[in-house]
Structure formats: structure tokens, C-alpha cells
Amino acid sequence: MERLDALFADLVDAGATLVVVEHDLRVVAQADHVIDIGPGAGADGGRLLFAGPPTELAW
């Protein structure tokens, strides 16, 4: 996972916009902005549950 973290950091440092679909909270915690859509999958999903910095997200 450290290699992936370094790659993400390199991309952002180079000026790239990085969009990642992820459920691993360690990865989510490193984000600048989180968009959580749910609460479930398929017909049960699709509602905005949270948008903002990970520091404001209730873990």
C-alpha cells in the first residue's frame, strides 16, 4: 500500500487531479475531499451521504 500512496502523492505533486473510488479508510483519510454515495448498491444507492474533507467525516 505504501507504493500506491507514493504514486498518488507523486501524481498530485505533479499537478494532476486524482479521483479514486475506494473503501479502505486509510486511503480515504488521505484525501483532500470525500464524496460518499449510498447507502447501498444498485437501487438502494445513489444518494449523497457526505461531501467534504475527511476530517469532518464521522468514522
PyMOL commands that set and color helices and strands:
alter all, ss='L'
color gray80, all
select helices_A, chain A and resi 2-13+25-28+42-44+54-56
alter helices_A, ss='H'
color red, helices_A
select strands_A, chain A and resi 34-38+47-52
alter strands_A, ss='S'
color yellow, strands_A
deselect
rebuild
show_as cartoon
